Amino acid sequence: MTHNHARTVFLLAHTGRPAAIRSAELVVKGLLRSGIGVRVLEHEAVDLPLPEEVELVKEATPQCLDGCELLIVLGGDGTLLRGAEFARASGVPMLGVNLGSVGFLAEAERDDLDKVVDRVVSKAYEVEERMTVDVVVHRNGDIVHTDWALNEAAVQKMSAEKLLEVVLEIDGRPVTGFGCDGIVLSTPTGSTAYAFSAGGPVVWPEVEALLMVPISAHALFAKPLVTSPDSVLAVEVLPHIQPGVLWCDGRRTIELPPGARVEVRRGAVPVRLARLHHASFTDRLVAKFALPVSGWRGAR
């Protein structure tokens, strides 16, 4: 059923979470009450208590966001990354509401739903762009796969009992090689995700850079590296060893045969995020990780 509204918002929710179902109901009712149309994927609507005024779409394609001014995502990090796929492909800004544990991509928590609706209704939000990476896999000189990531592209070993042997390259020059569990090639946005767990630095989102972070490297020199945003990072899986696997944002994967080469560079298309307030990333970092700051007295 199609409805004519001056404004329309697309809603994406993790329907496997009871909290997401309750949150979706509150958001939908609030938006409809204010005359804003809501569009939802048909297969998700089955699990959501939605009014009949909600517009349903069958296929999860970028075109399903045509005419929408905003994409609201309710869920944890996995759902937010799924929403980022829609946001990047459609160019529609994503507003994430965290229903999981950390949720650095989210702009609001579940207790802020009323404020979220009010800000959307009054258009009291700003849009910022987050850097992505484009990923190309080569084999024997041929391109065999292309992909992208908002957080990271991770080259990992396939078998638990054996190391992945790799050589790292930056801007066409070899840097080092070793055996490891994998390599994380990350954006600043992804510095608080997998790269952080692997021992990489936290990079403020407004810093334009690329990160290369080894995972459990068997080497004397295996430090995380931070490069120019215009650098090209490459990981070569050495021939005549076990295959590896490439994960993009932990959602899309392909096997890397021995001899495969993974190149990562700054993405041509960013992901647009809707922001409700101007809280500094420092405050967000302290809150998300519950960092111990008691005793701080500020500038004197």
C-alpha positions as CSV (number, residue, x, y, z in Angstrom):
1,M,0.0,0.0,0.0
2,T,1.4,3.4,-1.0
3,H,0.6,6.6,1.0
4,N,1.2,10.2,0.1
5,H,3.2,12.1,2.7
6,A,5.2,15.2,2.4
7,R,7.9,13.6,4.4
8,T,8.8,9.9,4.7
9,V,11.2,8.0,7.0
10,F,12.5,4.5,6.5
11,L,12.6,2.3,9.6
12,L,15.0,-0.7,9.9
13,A,14.8,-2.7,13.1
14,H,16.4,-5.9,14.6
15,T,13.0,-7.7,15.0
16,G,14.7,-10.5,16.9
17,R,15.1,-8.1,19.9
18,P,11.9,-7.5,22.0
19,A,13.4,-4.0,22.8
20,A,13.5,-3.2,19.1
21,I,9.9,-4.2,18.6
22,R,8.7,-2.0,21.5
23,S,11.0,0.8,20.2
24,A,9.7,0.5,16.7
25,E,6.1,0.8,17.9
26,L,6.9,4.0,19.8
27,V,8.8,5.6,16.9
28,V,6.2,4.7,14.3
29,K,3.3,6.0,16.3
30,G,5.1,9.2,17.1
31,L,6.0,9.9,13.5
32,L,2.6,9.1,12.1
33,R,1.0,11.3,14.7
34,S,3.1,14.2,13.3
35,G,2.1,13.5,9.7
36,I,5.4,11.8,8.7
37,G,5.1,8.7,6.7
38,V,6.9,5.5,7.7
39,R,8.2,2.8,5.3
40,V,9.3,-0.7,6.5
41,L,10.5,-3.9,4.8
42,E,7.6,-6.3,4.5
43,H,9.3,-9.2,6.0
44,E,10.2,-7.2,9.1
45,A,6.7,-5.8,9.4
46,V,5.4,-9.3,10.2
47,D,7.1,-9.2,13.6
48,L,6.2,-5.6,14.3
49,P,2.9,-4.2,15.7
50,L,2.5,-1.6,13.0
51,P,-0.6,0.5,12.0
52,E,-2.0,0.0,8.5
53,E,-0.8,3.4,7.5
54,V,2.8,2.2,7.4
55,E,4.0,1.7,3.8
56,L,5.5,-1.8,3.2
57,V,8.2,-2.6,0.6
58,K,9.0,-6.1,-0.5
59,E,12.6,-6.0,-1.7
60,A,15.6,-4.7,0.3
61,T,17.2,-2.6,-2.4
62,P,18.6,0.9,-2.4
63,Q,15.6,2.0,-4.3
64,C,13.3,1.1,-1.4
65,L,14.5,4.4,0.2
66,D,13.6,6.5,-2.7
67,G,11.8,9.6,-1.4
68,C,12.9,9.1,2.2
69,E,14.6,11.9,4.0
70,L,16.0,9.7,6.8
71,L,16.8,6.1,7.7
72,I,16.2,5.2,11.4
73,V,17.9,2.1,12.6
74,L,17.0,0.3,15.8
75,G,19.4,-2.3,17.1
76,G,22.9,-3.2,18.0
77,D,26.2,-2.8,16.0
78,G,25.2,-5.5,13.5
79,T,21.9,-3.9,12.7
80,L,23.6,-0.5,12.4
81,L,26.1,-1.8,10.0
82,R,23.3,-3.4,8.0
83,G,21.6,0.1,7.9
84,A,24.9,1.6,6.7
85,E,24.7,-0.6,3.6
86,F,21.3,1.0,2.8
87,A,22.6,4.5,3.7
88,R,25.7,4.3,1.5
89,A,23.8,2.8,-1.5
90,S,20.9,5.3,-1.3
91,G,22.7,8.4,0.0
92,V,20.0,8.7,2.7
93,P,21.4,9.8,6.2
94,M,21.2,7.1,8.9
95,L,20.1,7.8,12.5
96,G,21.0,5.0,14.7
97,V,19.3,4.1,18.1
98,N,21.5,1.8,20.1
99,L,19.7,-1.3,21.6
100,G,22.9,-3.2,22.0
101,S,26.0,-2.9,24.2
102,V,28.4,-0.3,22.7
103,G,27.0,1.2,19.6
104,F,29.5,3.8,18.5
105,L,27.6,4.3,15.3
106,A,24.4,5.1,17.2
107,E,23.3,8.7,17.9
108,A,20.8,7.9,20.6
109,E,20.0,5.2,23.3
110,R,16.7,3.5,23.8
111,D,15.7,5.9,26.6
112,D,15.9,8.8,24.1
113,L,13.2,7.7,21.7
114,D,10.8,10.6,22.4
115,K,13.7,13.0,21.8
116,V,14.5,11.2,18.6
117,V,11.0,11.5,17.3
118,D,10.8,15.2,18.3
119,R,14.1,16.0,16.5
120,V,13.1,14.2,13.4
121,V,9.7,15.9,13.3
122,S,11.3,19.4,13.7
123,K,14.3,18.5,11.4
124,A,16.6,19.4,14.3
125,Y,19.5,17.2,13.2
126,E,22.7,17.7,11.2
127,V,24.3,15.3,8.7
128,E,28.0,14.4,8.7
129,E,29.9,12.1,6.3
130,R,31.9,9.2,7.5
131,M,34.8,7.9,5.4
132,T,34.6,4.4,4.0
133,V,37.1,2.1,2.3
134,D,36.9,0.5,-1.1
135,V,38.3,-3.1,-1.2
136,V,39.7,-4.9,-4.3
137,V,40.9,-8.5,-4.3
138,H,43.4,-9.6,-7.0
139,R,44.5,-13.0,-8.0
140,N,47.1,-13.6,-10.7
141,G,46.8,-10.0,-11.8
142,D,43.0,-10.2,-12.2
143,I,40.3,-8.5,-10.1
144,V,38.2,-11.3,-8.6
145,H,36.2,-9.3,-6.1
146,T,35.3,-5.8,-5.1
147,D,33.7,-4.6,-1.9
148,W,33.6,-1.8,0.7
149,A,33.5,-1.2,4.4
150,L,32.5,1.5,6.9
151,N,34.4,0.0,9.8
152,E,37.0,-2.3,8.4
153,A,38.2,-4.9,5.9
154,A,39.8,-7.8,7.8
155,V,42.0,-10.4,6.3
156,Q,42.0,-13.5,8.5
157,K,43.2,-17.0,8.7
158,M,40.8,-19.7,7.9
159,S,42.1,-22.6,10.0
160,A,42.5,-22.1,13.8
161,E,45.5,-24.3,14.0
162,K,47.7,-22.5,11.4
163,L,49.0,-19.0,11.0
164,L,48.2,-16.8,8.0
165,E,51.5,-15.8,6.3
166,V,51.2,-12.3,4.8
167,V,53.3,-9.4,3.4
168,L,52.1,-5.9,4.1
169,E,52.5,-3.1,1.6
170,I,51.8,0.7,1.8
171,D,51.7,2.9,-1.3
172,G,53.3,0.3,-3.5
173,R,56.2,-0.5,-1.1
174,P,56.6,-3.5,1.1
175,V,56.7,-2.8,4.9
176,T,57.0,-6.2,6.6
177,G,55.8,-9.8,6.6
178,F,54.9,-12.3,9.3
179,G,52.6,-15.0,10.4
180,C,49.5,-13.9,12.2
181,D,45.8,-14.5,12.8
182,G,44.9,-11.6,10.5
183,I,45.2,-7.9,9.6
184,V,42.5,-5.3,10.1
185,L,42.4,-2.4,7.6
186,S,40.3,0.2,9.2
187,T,38.7,3.6,8.9
188,P,38.7,6.1,11.8
189,T,35.1,5.1,12.4
190,G,36.2,1.5,12.7
191,S,39.0,2.3,15.1
192,T,36.6,1.6,18.0
193,A,35.5,-1.7,16.6
194,Y,37.6,-4.7,15.5
195,A,40.8,-2.6,15.2
196,F,40.4,-1.6,18.8
197,S,40.0,-5.2,20.0
198,A,43.2,-6.0,18.0
199,G,45.2,-3.4,19.9
200,G,44.9,-0.5,17.5
201,P,44.7,3.2,18.4
202,V,41.4,5.1,18.9
203,V,41.2,7.7,16.1
204,W,38.7,10.6,16.3
205,P,36.2,10.3,13.5
206,E,37.1,13.7,12.0
207,V,40.7,12.6,11.5
208,E,41.2,11.4,7.9
209,A,43.4,8.4,8.0
210,L,43.6,4.7,7.3
211,L,44.7,2.1,9.9
212,M,46.6,-1.2,9.5
213,V,46.4,-3.3,12.6
214,P,47.9,-6.9,12.9
215,I,46.0,-9.5,14.9
216,S,48.2,-11.7,17.1
217,A,51.3,-11.4,14.9
218,H,54.2,-13.7,15.4
219,A,56.8,-11.0,14.9
220,L,59.1,-8.6,16.7
221,F,57.8,-5.6,14.6
222,A,54.0,-5.8,14.3
223,K,52.8,-2.4,15.4
224,P,49.6,-0.8,14.3
225,L,50.2,1.8,11.5
226,V,48.3,5.0,10.8
227,T,48.6,6.2,7.2
228,S,47.5,9.1,5.0
229,P,43.8,8.8,3.8
230,D,45.2,8.8,0.3
231,S,47.4,5.8,0.9
232,V,46.8,2.4,-0.7
233,L,47.1,-0.4,1.8
234,A,47.7,-4.0,0.6
235,V,47.9,-7.4,2.2
236,E,49.3,-10.3,0.1
237,V,48.6,-13.8,1.2
238,L,51.7,-15.8,0.5
239,P,51.5,-18.6,-2.1
240,H,51.8,-22.3,-1.1
241,I,50.2,-21.8,2.3
242,Q,46.7,-22.2,3.7
243,P,43.9,-19.9,2.3
244,G,42.6,-16.9,4.2
245,V,39.2,-15.1,4.4
246,L,38.2,-11.5,3.8
247,W,35.5,-10.0,6.0
248,C,34.0,-6.6,5.3
249,D,32.3,-5.0,8.4
250,G,31.9,-8.6,9.7
251,R,28.9,-9.0,7.3
252,R,30.3,-9.9,3.8
253,T,32.9,-12.5,3.3
254,I,34.9,-14.3,0.6
255,E,37.7,-16.9,0.7
256,L,41.2,-15.7,-0.2
257,P,43.2,-18.4,-1.9
258,P,47.0,-18.5,-1.5
259,G,48.6,-15.7,-3.6
260,A,45.5,-13.4,-3.3
261,R,46.2,-9.7,-2.8
262,V,43.8,-7.4,-1.0
263,E,44.0,-3.7,-1.7
264,V,42.2,-1.1,0.4
265,R,41.9,2.6,-0.3
266,R,39.7,5.5,0.7
267,G,36.1,4.9,-0.4
268,A,34.6,6.9,-3.2
269,V,31.2,7.0,-1.4
270,P,30.9,8.0,2.2
271,V,28.1,7.0,4.7
272,R,26.0,9.9,5.9
273,L,25.1,9.9,9.6
274,A,22.4,12.1,11.2
275,R,23.5,13.8,14.4
276,L,21.2,15.1,17.1
277,H,23.7,16.9,19.2
278,H,27.2,18.2,19.3
279,A,28.6,16.1,22.1
280,S,32.3,15.6,21.6
281,F,33.8,12.3,20.7
282,T,35.8,12.4,23.9
283,D,32.6,12.4,25.9
284,R,31.2,9.6,23.8
285,L,34.3,7.6,24.3
286,V,34.3,8.0,28.0
287,A,30.6,7.1,28.2
288,K,30.7,4.1,25.9
289,F,33.6,2.5,27.6
290,A,32.8,3.7,31.1
291,L,36.3,5.1,31.4
292,P,37.5,6.0,35.0
293,V,37.6,9.8,35.1
294,S,36.6,10.4,38.7
295,G,38.9,13.0,40.3
296,W,39.2,15.1,37.1
297,R,39.1,18.8,38.1
298,G,39.4,20.5,34.7
299,A,41.6,23.4,33.7
300,R,42.9,25.7,36.5
